Amino acid sequence: MLPGVGTKEDIKEAQNNGGSICRIATHCTEADVSIQHFGLARELGLETVGFLMMSHTIAPEKLAAQARIMADAGCQCVYVVDSAGALVLEGVRDRVAALVAELGEDAQVGFHGHENLGLGVANSVEAVRAGAKQIDGSCRRFGAGAGNAPVEALIGVFDKIGVKTGIDFFDIADAAEEVVAPAMPAECLLDRNALIMGYSGVYSSFLKHAIRQSERYGVPAHQLLHRAGQRKLIGGQEDQLIDIALEIKREQHTV
């Protein structure tokens, strides 16, 4: 849930409908807005997870300080969240290690990767080696942008390097192929748009918005995404793609 979008009453309703884990996400510099929500979730007996989104945008030590805010508020596992799929190997390792050093036994550390540069699995391995205890993935990469780290690939790689997950590789591969794939409206593609998001550090949810504005204004989606990265836009600012499209149109008319 997102504080300010979801409310404390939503947490209660989720629990009443069978929820047992509460994930609370903030921009990586705004952990303080999650304090009340973590407090309530713990009071209700829920397992708590914190998401520091767009973690690539601040230095490891600053990210660790934000993780401390979440942990002190009651978060039991704080995630380094590569919302843009922009982190590259040592960038993940350094951030996870910083959180592990800061939190110690107070909270676990997790990692959430995206495939926009094709590094979701490799980055997840780096995270585990740096001390992460929870790793996100989705079957068939089903997620925003080029998708999340494919869980079936994660399990195969973890098996090979001796990381025990309790998940059978062949079973999850079957589930991805026979259950998830037919249910997906479309495959998550590592195409130009996705690559631009990873390269430029754009929040993965911008993809569909960029495609929509591209069709509306006749401006290539990858150009919109690249400019969004230059402006350092974050989740919730997708409407600024309209301004970017109009800006590019004006530039085209003055050439």
N, C-alpha and C positions, 0 to 999 in steps of 0.2 A: 504494500500500500504506500501511497504518497501522502505524507502529511500536508494538509491543505486541500487535498482532493478527497482522500479517504479521511474519515473521522474516527474518534474513539468509539462512537456508537457502531460504526461499521465493523470494528474489531470484535465487539460483543456479538454482533449478528453473525459474523463468520464463525465464531466459536459455537454459537447455538445451532449452526447448520453443519457441524462436524469438523470444523477446522481445528488443527492442533499446533500449527506453526504459523507465526506471524513474521513476515518479511517486511521490513520498513526501509524504504529507499529515499535517499536525499542526494542532491548534488554533493560532490565530494568536499565542498567547502562549507556545507550547511548542516552538519550533523546535529547542531543544537536544536533544530526544529523537530527532531525525533524524540526528544527526551520524555515528554509526557506520554507518548504512544508506547514507548518501551516500558515505562513504568506500569501502565495499565495492563499491557500484555503479560508482564510477569505476575502482576497481581491475580490475573485470571488463570495463571498456570500454563500459559502457552510457551512453547519453545520460541525463542526470538532470534532473528537473523537480521543483520543490518547490511544495506547496500550503499556503498560509496560510489555513486555513478560518475562516469567520465574521469576515472582515476588517473588517466594519462595526463591530465591537465595540471596536476600539481606535483611537487617533489615528494619523494618517499617520506621524508621526515614530517612534512606538513600533513600528508595523508595519515600517518601514524597518529598524529595529534588529534585528528578528527575521529579516528577509530577509538581512541581513548574516551572521547565524549560519549560515543555510543555504548562502549563497554561499561562505563560508569553509570549509565542510565539503565542498564539491565540487559544489554544485548549479549547473547551467548556466543555468537559467531559473526565476525565482521568481514565482509567481502571486499576484496579489491575487484572492482567491476570495470571491465574494459568495454564500456558501452559502444565505443566507436570501432572496436577491433583495431586500435591504433598502436597498442603496445607491442614491442618486439623483444621477446626472450628476456634479456637482462633487465628490461624495464619492468617486467612482471616479477622477476626474481628479487630485484631491489625493493620493490614495494611490499611484496609479501614478507620478505625478511624484516623490513622495518616494522611492519605490524606485529609480527611474531615477537620481535624484541621488545616492543612497547607493551604488548598485552600479556605476555607470559602465560601464566595459568588463569588469568582473569577471563579470557574468552578465546575461542578458536578463531582461526583465520580461514577464509574461503576465497575462491577465485571464480569469476564468471567471465568467460571469453566469447568473442565473436570471430567469425571467419572472414572478415572483410579483407584481410591481407593473407588469408590462408593459414593462419598460425594458431587457431583456437586450440588444437590438440597439443602442439609443441609448447605453447604458452602454459597450458594446464600442467604439463610435465614439469616445467620450470617451477610452477607454483608449488607443486607437491614436494619437489626437492628443496624448496626454500622453507617448507614447514606448513603449508596449507593442509587442512584436514577435511575440507569440504570443497568439492569441485562440481560446477554446474555443466550440464550438457543437455542436448535434446536429440531425440531420434530424428535422423534424416536432416539434421541441422535446422529443424523447424523453429524459426525465430526471425527477428528483424534483420534487415540488411542481407548479408550472405548467410545469415543464420548463426546459431550458437555452435559451439564445439559439438560435433556429432558424437553422441554418447556411445554408439556402437563402436566407433573408432577409438574413443577414449578407453573403453573396456579392453579392446584388443591390445592397445599399446601398454596399458597398465599391467595386463597379464604378462606381457613380454619383459617388462622391467621389474617384475616382482612386487607390484603394488596390489594388495588384496582388496577387492571391492565387494565380494560376495555376490557379484552378478555374473551369470554365465554368458560368455561371449557369443556362443551360437544362438542362445535364446534371444538375446537382445538384437542380434543381427536379423533373426527371423522376424521379430516384432517390427523392426524398422522397415523391412522390405514388404511384409505381408499385411501389416496393420496400419502403420503410420503413413507410409507412402500413398496408399489409395485414398486416405482421408485428407491429404493435403490439397489445397486449391491449386498450388503450383510449387515446383521445386525452388529451393533457395539457391540462387545462382551467384557464383563468384565472377560477376561480370564487371564491365567498366564502372558502372555506378557504384557497385560495392567496393571496388578497389579504391575509387576516389574517396569514399567515406573513410576507409581505413587510413589511406595516405594523408588525408587532410584533417583527420580527427573529428569527423562529424557523427553525432549521435545516430545510431542505426535506425531509429524510428523515422528519420527524415526521408528515407528512401521513397516510400509511397507518396508522401506529400510532394516531393520533388517531381516525381513522375506526373502527378496530377497538375502541378503548375506548369510543367513542360508542355503538356498537351493544351493547356489553356492559353499560354502566351507564346508558344512556338519557340521556346528557348530550350536547348539541350539540358536534360536533367543533370548530367555530370558537371556542367558549368555551374548550375545552381548549387550543387553540393560542394563544389570546390570553393565557391565564394562564401558559403555558409561556414566552411572551415576557416577561411581567412578572417571572418567576423567573430570566430570563436563562439558560435551560437551553441546553446545547450538545449536539452529536452524541455519542451514547453514553448520554445520560440520558433516553432515551425512556420508560423504565420509570416515570419520575416522573409520567407522564400518568395512571397508575392513582391515585396519591395525589391528583392534581388532580381527577380524576373523583369520588373519594370526598368530597373537600372540598366540591365543588359540590353533591353530593347532600345532604350534611349541612346546607348552607346552605338548600337548598330545603325541607328538613323543618322548619327552625326558623322559616320565614317564616309 
